[in-house]
């Protein structure tokens, strides 16, 4: 992430949310695993980042790999009821 992208991100998100975004980015690469999907969704909602993920705000600001596709994948692996529970 370049300096300008970091500055943009810090204007929109708290430093705590930025740290969560880093964790979400790691989890987004593991959405084929049940626990990763659950943790991804819990963190996304708990830290009020769902809109930013779905609207590709994070992707556009340096977190390539955090977007609607990754969010949707959490529900499309054949076990949405278990993931939501």
Secondary structure, DSSP 8 states (H G I E B T S, - for coil): --HHHHHHHHHHS-HHHHHHHHHHHHHHTTTTSHHHHHHHHHHHHHTT-HHHHHTTHHHHTT-TT-SHHHHHHTT-SS-HHHHH-
